[in-house]
Amino acid sequence: MPAPFHAFGPSHLIVLSLCGTLLVVMAIAARWAPALSRVLEKMLAILLLTSWPLSLLAHGQLGELHPGNSLPLHFCDVAAIAGGLALLIRHRLAAEILYFFGMAGTLQGLITPNLNVDFPQMRFISFFILHGGVVIAALHVVTAMKCPPRPGSVPRMLGLTLAYAVAVGAANAALNTNYAFLCHKPEQASLMDALGPWPWYIGSLVLLCGLFYTLLYAPFFIASQWRRRSARTGE
């Protein structure tokens, strides 16, 4: 039997420490070693773009591969695909999807993982490559790679989020699955536990997305206003 995973146990804390360390290393490389930075960005992009097939292998290894975990339809899967594109070609819409989906959703999964097996199971490894990689990429792309969210990004991302929810809801209805946790909450404790029963927590999630997206955009909005004021003062 695989060892059970425990949130904030030794393996989880090590992963969180590694994520923080890699984020700092990539920031330093972007500032002082551009060639190394591009290599690291490409490596992270490849990891994100291959996280879905790696997840398939991991579920297959545990004998639990089924329609509910074999398609890249979770919030984090979309963020990972967008992250690969943002890291490779600096695609601005992909960078926004990565940042907002990653920091509003995937970060929650990194802190409170919906995971039942511990290291060295491949499922553990694939889970944290996806979730840790998305969070690292999101912060790196909007800072070191100079791809911050653009004006209008909050309503744009809310529209994309609603369109995503409709599409995934249709897939869930057709396949009897639970992508994006639209049909029931994750087994592990999470923020959703405080949002009421189904289906009311879905509405709460939409409201929280609006709040989180606004908070995530706020630093960039404040910085842009500060730059404009400084430019007017210097005229």
N, C-alpha and C positions, 0 to 999 in steps of 0.2 A: 504493500500500500504506500502511495506517495505521502510524504510528510505534509501535514496540513499547514496552510499559511496563516500567520497571525499578524494583523496590522500592527505596525510599529514594533515588531519583533526585530531580532538582529539582522535578518536578511533585508527587511524593508528599510531599516535605518541605513544600512550600507548602501542600498540603491539610491536613497535620497541624497546621501553624502556624495556618491559618485556623480549624480546629476548636477549638484551644485558645483562640484570640482570641474566637470567638463564645461559647464557654462562659463566659468571664470577663465579656463584655459582658452576657450574659443574667443572670448572677449580680448584677452591679452594678445593672442595670435593676430586678430583682426587689426589691432593697433600697431604691433611691432613686427609681425612676420606675415605679410599678406599672402605669400605663396603657400605657407603652411595653413593659413586660414582657409584658402580655397580648397585645399586637399581635405581638411576636416569637414568643411561644408558639403563637399561632394560625398564623402563617406557617410555623413549623417543623412543626406538625401537618399542615398541608396538603401540605407537601413529602413528609412520610413517607407519608401516605395516597395520594399520587399517584406514589410511587416505583415501584410495580409497573407501571402503564401506561407510565411513562417508560422503564422497562427494556424493555418490549415494543417500543417505538419504536426504542430503541437497538439491540437485537438485529436487528430488521427492517432497520435502516439498513445493518448489516454483512452482511445476507443469511444470518444464522445462527439465525433464529427456529425453534425446534422444541419438541416436548413437554417436553424436559428443561430448558428455561429460560423457558417461557411461563406457568407457574403459580406463585402466591405460596406455595410450600411449603418454601422454605429457612428455616432457623432465623432468619435475619435478616429475612425477609419477615414472619414472625409477630411479631417484635419491633417492626417498623416499624408494623404495624397497631395493636398494643397501644400503641405510643408515641403515635400520633395520638389514640387515645381518652383516654389518660392526660393528655395536654396539654390537650385540649379540655374534658373533664368530670371530671378527677381521679378516674377510676375506679380503685379500690384494687387489684383483681386485675390490671387492665391495667398499672398501675404496677409491680406485682411482676414480671409477665412481661417487661415492658420492661427492668427493671433486671437481673434474673437472666439472661435470654436475651441481652440486649444486652452486658452486661459479661463474661459467661462465653463468649459466642460471637462476637458482632459485632465486639467490640474486636479479636479475633484477626484477623478479616477486614480491619479498618482498618489494622492494623500489617503484616500479610503478605497483601496483596490477591491474590485469584485472578483476575487481570486480564491481558489480553494486548495492550491498546491504550492509548495515552497521550492526553493532552490535545492537541487540543480535541475528540476523538471523543465523541459523545453517550454511548457506553457507559462511558467514563471518568467523565463527569459524573454519570450516573445511579448508577453504582456508589458513588461517594463521597457523593452526596446521601443514599443509603440508609445506608451504613455510618457515615459521619460524623454524620449526623442522629440515628441511633439512639443512639450513644454520648453525644452532647451531651444529648439528651432524657433518657436514663437518669440521668445525673448531675444534671441540672437538676430533674427531677421529685422525686427523693428528698431533695434538699437545699433548693433555693429554694422549691419548691412544697409542701414539707412532706408528702410522701407516702412515707415510708420503708416498707420491708417490715415486715409485721405478724408477731407471734409465730406460729410454725407455718409460716412461709413456705418454709423449706427443704424439709421433707417434701412440702409442697403443690406446690412447683415440680418436685421430683423426680418426683412422680406425673404431673404434666402433661407433663414431658419424656418419660417412658416412653410415655405415651399418644400423644404427638406422634410418637415414633419408630415406634410400631406402625402408626399411620395413614399416615405417609409411606412406611414400608416396603411397605405394601400398594399404595400408589400407584406406587411404583417397580416392583414386580412386575408390575402391570397395564400400565404404560406403557413399561417398559424404560428407566427414567430413573435418575438418581443424586441425587435431592434429599437434602439433609442429608449428602451424601457418605457414605451408608450402603453403597453398592455398591463404591466405590473412592475413593481419596484425591484431593484437588484436585491439579491439575497443578503449581501453584506450591508452593514449600517452605512448610511449616506445622508446627504442633505435632504433627499427626497422624503425621508422618514418624517420630517417636520412639516411637510406640505399637504398633509391630509390624504384621504383615501382616493382610489381611482374612481372616476376620471378627473376629480377636482384638482389633483396635483399637477395635471398637465397644464391647466390654466395658470396655476401658480408658477410653473416652470417658464411659461411664456413671459409672465410679468418679471420674473427674476432675470431672464435673458435681457430684457430691456434695461433693467437696473444695472446688471453686470456690464453689459456692453457700454452703457453710458459712463460708468466708473472707469472702465478700461480705456476709453477714449479721452477721458478728462485730462490726463497729464499731457497728451499731445495737443489738445485744444488750448490749454493754458500756455504751453510753450510757444505755440504759434501766435497767440495774442501778445505774449511778451516780446517776441521778435518784431512784430508789427509796431508795437509801441516804441521799442528801442530804435527801429528804423525811422519812425517819424521824429523822435527826439533828436536823432543825429543829423536830420536834414538841415 
